[in-house]
Amino acid sequence: MDFGYHPPKTTKTFICEFHLGHEEVQKYFGNSMHVFLLNIPRLEFAAIIPKGGYATLVFLGKEIDKELVEFFLNTSEVKRCFPPDYELTINYSCMCFRRINIKSACKPFSDRVVLIGDCATTKLYKNGIDAAYSTARAAARTAIFESISHEDFRRHYWPTCRAIIKDNKIGVLVFTATRVIKKIRLARLGVLRMSSIEQQKKSGHQRMSMVLWDIFTGSSSYMDIFLRTLNPFFLVRFLREISIGFLPFKRNGNKEDKDMETNTLGRLYKDGEAIVTQGELGHCMYVILSGKVEVIKLMNGKEIKINEMSEGECFGEMALFDHNIRSATVRSIGESRVLTVDKKNLLFWIQKDPSMAFQIMQTACDRIRKLTDEISRMKSSARGDLDSQPDKE
């Protein structure tokens, strides 16, 4: 076009479907969209979306090709989501490599001419439906209430395009942050832990889950997403989940392996199930990822509850130093998810961050002090009961 128009810059994405059947889709995917933050070049996001008897695979990135798709499907994270005997082969008759805009057009209007939607500007890495509606509405209002001149389109139509372009610049920052997270293992695990815990809870704010959802679906503006990630509650929780990553888990038994196959960390304990038992030999410590536990001490044949711990606290750390028998039993109160850490992994991370040793020692000292005070209190109470009994003649 001879009025200075240049089309938007585009990139190639990918969509395909895998048929599993309704029951298998419900069993392995449920009703949730599964988002993957894998450190793969040219891949920004990938997601598997359950739809009836099909699992739809969607890629967002730059110049997606068959080699990249096949590499993605061969990763262990993706294979764990599908049935063990399912063959992940692409049905090239049921797929498309569609192109989407990554930059806006230059000067999409002139006298008696106006371009909208994909021909003008759209949200970064998203389809053009919302942008087509908003730009079409602005173009129609200008043509009906103003005129169809170049100047009126510049004054009344172009600001709508500029607002989308401005939001896309924030989107570039958001996707840059996701690329950094994908390259840092602890950050990736922090995202996984935070979203996993949110999905397990029936109530409360699902801050990370909604951020991931809105980034992928485009349900909110990038500015709104960016501001939500600056929320103090979001930042504190995210940093807390990253810090837990300094204590790598150890798989213990088939049940925990099964838990890990569902993209969760640690082992899930049922109500009343013992995590450690008094008198058994200890060789690892534990970190509570979610739920609550109670500490039970067996004294004179009676079980006495001496403490209660919740999410973020650890126990059993003394076993890493003396390999002695457990001094108490720890049971789950309701359902709880607990991470197991052995001495080898802990020492590895202490070498990287020596302050962790001090933190563990401080936790152990505080616990010993509390236990000593509790035992003293129970002994004083026992003496009082004896003193209050009448003397026998």
C-alpha positions in Angstrom: 0.0 0.0 0.0 1.3 3.4 -1.0 0.2 5.3 2.1 3.1 4.1 4.3 1.6 0.9 5.6 3.9 -2.0 6.7 2.3 -5.3 7.9 3.0 -6.6 11.4 6.0 -8.9 12.1 4.8 -12.5 12.7 6.1 -15.8 14.0 5.0 -19.4 13.6 3.3 -21.3 16.5 1.9 -24.8 16.7 -1.4 -26.5 17.7 -2.2 -30.2 17.5 -4.5 -32.7 19.3 -4.0 -36.2 20.8 -6.9 -38.5 21.1 -7.0 -40.4 24.4 -10.7 -40.9 25.2 -12.8 -39.1 27.7 -11.9 -41.4 30.7 -8.2 -41.2 30.1 -8.3 -37.4 29.7 -10.1 -37.1 33.0 -7.8 -39.5 34.7 -4.5 -37.9 33.6 -5.4 -34.2 32.9 -8.7 -33.6 34.7 -10.2 -30.2 34.0 -6.9 -28.2 34.4 -4.7 -26.7 31.8 -1.1 -28.0 32.2 1.5 -25.2 31.5 5.2 -26.1 30.9 8.1 -23.8 31.7 10.8 -25.8 30.1 14.2 -24.3 29.2 14.0 -25.0 25.5 15.3 -22.4 23.0 12.6 -20.6 21.0 9.9 -21.9 23.3 8.2 -19.3 25.5 5.2 -21.4 26.8 3.6 -24.8 26.1 0.4 -26.1 27.4 -1.8 -29.2 27.2 -5.5 -28.4 27.4 -8.1 -31.2 28.0 -11.1 -31.0 25.7 -13.5 -33.9 25.9 -11.6 -37.0 24.7 -8.7 -35.0 23.3 -5.6 -33.3 24.8 -4.8 -30.2 22.8 -1.1 -29.1 22.6 -0.4 -25.4 22.1 3.0 -23.8 21.7 3.9 -20.1 22.0 7.3 -19.1 20.9 9.4 -18.1 17.9 9.4 -20.0 14.6 8.1 -23.3 16.1 9.0 -26.2 13.8 8.6 -30.0 13.8 12.0 -30.6 15.4 11.2 -28.4 18.4 7.8 -30.1 18.8 9.3 -33.6 18.8 12.0 -32.5 21.3 9.3 -31.2 23.6 7.3 -34.4 23.4 10.3 -36.5 24.3 11.0 -34.6 27.6 10.3 -36.6 30.8 8.0 -33.8 32.1 5.6 -34.2 29.2 5.7 -38.0 29.0 4.7 -38.2 32.7 1.5 -36.4 31.9 0.3 -39.1 29.5 -0.6 -42.8 30.1 2.6 -44.9 30.3 1.8 -47.0 27.2 0.6 -44.0 25.1 2.7 -43.3 22.0 3.3 -39.6 21.7 3.4 -39.3 17.9 2.2 -36.2 16.0 -0.8 -36.7 13.7 0.3 -34.2 11.0 -3.1 -34.4 9.4 -4.6 -32.8 12.6 -2.3 -29.9 13.4 -1.5 -26.4 12.2 1.5 -24.1 12.3 -0.3 -20.8 12.5 1.3 -17.4 12.4 0.6 -14.7 15.0 1.8 -11.1 15.4 4.7 -10.2 17.6 5.0 -6.6 16.4 2.4 -4.1 15.3 1.9 -2.7 11.8 3.2 0.7 10.8 0.6 3.3 9.9 -2.6 1.1 9.5 -4.8 4.0 8.3 -5.1 6.8 5.8 -7.8 8.8 4.1 -10.9 6.5 3.7 -8.8 3.4 4.7 -8.4 1.8 8.1 -7.0 -1.7 9.0 -8.0 -3.5 12.1 -7.1 -6.6 14.1 -4.3 -8.8 12.8 -3.7 -6.3 10.0 -3.0 -3.5 12.6 -2.0 -4.7 16.1 -2.8 -7.5 18.4 -1.8 -8.6 21.9 1.7 -10.2 22.1 1.6 -14.0 21.4 -2.2 -14.0 21.5 -5.0 -14.3 18.9 -6.5 -11.2 17.4 -10.2 -11.6 18.5 -10.0 -9.1 21.4 -7.8 -6.7 19.4 -10.0 -7.0 16.4 -13.1 -6.1 18.4 -11.5 -3.1 20.2 -9.8 -1.7 17.0 -13.0 -2.3 14.9 -15.1 -0.4 17.5 -12.6 2.5 17.5 -12.6 2.6 13.7 -16.4 2.5 13.5 -16.9 5.2 16.1 -14.4 7.4 14.3 -16.1 6.8 10.9 -19.6 7.4 12.3 -19.1 10.2 14.7 -16.1 12.0 13.2 -15.0 11.3 9.6 -12.9 8.9 7.5 -10.0 11.3 7.1 -6.4 10.4 7.9 -6.3 13.0 10.7 -9.5 11.8 12.4 -8.2 8.2 12.3 -5.0 9.4 13.8 -6.7 11.3 16.6 -9.5 8.8 17.5 -8.5 5.4 16.2 -4.8 5.2 16.6 -4.8 5.8 20.4 -6.6 2.4 20.7 -3.7 0.7 18.8 -1.1 2.6 20.8 -2.7 1.3 24.1 -2.2 -2.3 22.8 1.3 -1.5 21.7 2.1 0.0 25.1 0.7 -3.1 26.9 2.8 -5.3 24.6 5.9 -3.6 25.9 5.0 -4.7 29.4 4.4 -8.2 27.9 8.0 -8.3 26.6 9.1 -7.7 30.2 6.8 -10.5 31.5 8.1 -13.0 28.9 11.7 -11.9 29.7 11.0 -12.8 33.3 9.6 -16.2 32.4 12.7 -16.9 30.3 14.9 -16.1 33.4 12.8 -18.4 35.6 13.0 -21.2 33.1 16.8 -21.1 33.2 17.0 -21.2 37.0 16.0 -24.6 38.4 15.1 -23.3 41.9 12.9 -20.6 40.4 11.1 -23.2 38.2 10.6 -25.5 41.3 9.3 -22.4 43.2 6.6 -21.8 40.5 5.7 -25.5 40.6 5.4 -25.7 44.4 3.4 -22.5 44.7 0.9 -23.4 41.9 0.7 -27.0 43.1 -0.2 -25.9 46.7 -2.7 -23.4 45.4 -4.4 -26.2 43.3 -4.6 -28.5 46.3 -6.4 -25.8 48.4 -10.1 -25.4 47.8 -10.2 -21.8 49.0 -7.8 -18.9 49.2 -6.0 -16.7 46.6 -4.5 -18.6 43.7 -2.0 -15.9 42.8 0.5 -17.9 40.8 -2.1 -20.1 39.1 -4.0 -17.0 37.9 -0.8 -15.3 36.7 0.2 -18.3 34.7 -3.4 -18.7 33.3 -3.6 -15.1 32.3 -0.2 -15.0 30.7 -1.1 -18.0 28.5 -4.7 -17.2 27.7 -4.5 -13.4 27.5 -7.5 -13.0 29.8 -5.9 -9.9 31.4 -3.7 -7.1 30.2 0.1 -7.6 30.7 0.1 -4.5 32.9 -2.4 -6.1 35.2 -0.4 -9.3 35.3 2.8 -7.4 36.0 1.3 -5.4 38.8 -0.1 -8.6 40.4 3.5 -10.1 40.5 4.6 -7.1 42.5 2.0 -7.8 45.2 3.8 -8.3 48.5 1.9 -11.5 49.3 2.8 -12.9 45.9 6.5 -12.0 46.2 6.8 -13.3 49.8 5.1 -16.6 48.9 7.2 -17.1 45.8 10.5 -16.3 47.5 9.5 -18.7 50.3 8.8 -21.5 47.8 12.2 -20.8 46.1 14.0 -21.0 49.5 12.5 -24.5 50.1 14.3 -25.5 46.9 17.6 -25.3 48.8 16.5 -28.5 50.5 16.3 -31.1 47.7 13.9 -34.0 48.1 14.8 -37.6 48.4 12.4 -40.2 47.0 11.5 -42.9 49.5 9.4 -45.7 48.3 7.0 -46.3 45.5 4.2 -44.1 46.9 6.5 -41.0 46.8 7.6 -41.9 43.3 4.0 -42.0 42.3 3.4 -38.6 43.9 6.3 -37.1 41.9 4.9 -38.5 38.7 1.9 -36.2 39.2 4.2 -33.2 39.2 4.1 -32.7 43.0 6.9 -32.6 45.5 7.3 -34.7 48.6 5.0 -37.4 49.9 1.3 -37.0 50.8 0.4 -38.4 54.3 -3.1 -39.2 55.4 -4.7 -38.1 58.7 -3.1 -39.9 61.6 -0.3 -41.5 59.4 3.1 -41.6 61.1 5.9 -39.8 59.3 8.5 -40.8 61.8 8.2 -43.2 64.8 9.8 -42.8 68.2 12.5 -45.4 68.6 13.3 -46.0 65.0 16.7 -45.1 63.5 16.8 -41.7 61.8 18.9 -40.7 58.8 17.1 -37.7 57.2 15.1 -34.6 58.1 11.7 -33.4 56.8 10.2 -30.1 55.6 6.4 -29.6 55.8 5.2 -28.3 52.4 1.5 -28.2 53.3 -0.8 -29.2 56.2 0.0 -29.8 59.8 1.7 -32.4 61.9 1.8 -33.3 65.7 4.7 -34.4 67.7 3.9 -37.2 70.2 6.2 -38.4 73.0 5.7 -41.8 74.6 6.3 -41.5 78.3 5.4 -44.2 80.9 3.3 -46.0 78.4 1.2 -42.9 77.6 1.2 -40.7 74.4 1.7 -37.1 75.2 1.3 -34.4 72.5 4.2 -32.0 73.0 4.2 -29.9 69.8 2.3 -29.0 66.6 4.0 -27.8 63.4 2.7 -26.4 60.1 3.7 -25.5 56.6 7.3 -24.2 56.2 8.6 -25.8 59.4 11.1 -28.7 59.6 11.8 -31.6 62.0 14.1 -34.6 62.4 17.2 -32.5 61.7 19.2 -34.1 64.6 19.2 -37.4 62.7 21.5 -35.8 60.1 24.2 -35.2 62.8 24.0 -38.2 65.2 22.1 -40.9 63.3 20.4 -41.8 66.6 17.0 -43.1 67.2 14.0 -40.8 66.9 13.1 -39.2 70.2 9.4 -38.7 69.3 6.7 -39.7 66.8 5.4 -37.3 64.2 1.9 -37.8 62.8 -0.1 -36.0 60.1 -3.1 -33.9 61.2 -5.4 -34.2 58.3 -3.6 -34.5 54.9 -0.1 -33.1 54.8 2.7 -33.1 52.2 6.2 -33.5 53.6 9.6 -33.3 51.8 12.4 -35.7 52.8 16.0 -34.4 52.8 19.0 -36.7 53.4 22.5 -35.7 54.7 24.3 -35.9 51.3 22.0 -33.4 49.6 21.9 -31.1 52.6 25.7 -31.0 52.9 25.9 -30.2 49.2 23.7 -27.1 49.6 25.4 -26.1 52.9 28.7 -25.9 50.9 26.9 -23.4 48.5 25.3 -21.5 51.3 27.0 -22.0 54.8 24.3 -19.8 56.5 21.9 -22.8 56.1 23.9 -24.7 58.7 23.4 -21.9 61.2 19.7 -21.7 60.4 19.3 -25.5 61.1 21.3 -25.3 64.3 19.2 -22.3 65.4 16.0 -24.3 64.7 17.3 -27.3 66.6 18.3 -25.2 69.6 14.9 -23.5 69.7 13.2 -26.9 69.6 15.4 -28.4 72.3 14.7 -25.4 74.5 10.9 -25.7 74.0 11.0 -29.4 74.7 13.0 -28.9 77.9 10.5 -26.3 79.1 7.6 -28.6 78.2 9.1 -31.6 80.0 9.8 -29.4 83.1 6.2 -28.2 83.0 4.9 -31.7 82.8 7.1 -32.8 85.7 6.0 -29.9 87.9 2.4 -30.8 87.0 3.0 -34.4 88.0 4.5 -33.4 91.3 1.5 -31.2 92.0 -0.8 -34.1 91.4 1.2 -36.3 93.9 1.2 -33.5 96.5 -2.5 -33.0 96.2 -3.3 -36.7 96.9 -4.3 -37.5 100.6 -1.9 -39.4 102.8 -2.8 -43.0 103.4 -2.9 -44.1 107.0 
